[in-house]
């Protein structure tokens, strides 16, 4: 990602953003502003997910192709139980 962009300050103190940046933001977006020595850092504030959004995102991911079967999980548990530290 190209991170070197020049931003101008207008005479009334507003940021003048290049079109490339303007296309990536939308009205209502919120940003945290941090000031450090000679730097001003903008970080987008992500709204918290509600439970429905969370479940929707999980469904969009689909099934894990590497998910072990119940039989494989059962075998793993049996193997761990056979280890000496569990035979006390």
Buried (B, 14 or more C-beta within 10 A) or exposed (E): EEEEEEEEEEEEEEEEBEEEEEEEEEEEEEEEEEEEEEEEEEEEEEEEEEEEEEEEEEEEEEEEEEEEEEEEEEEEEEEEEEEEEEEE
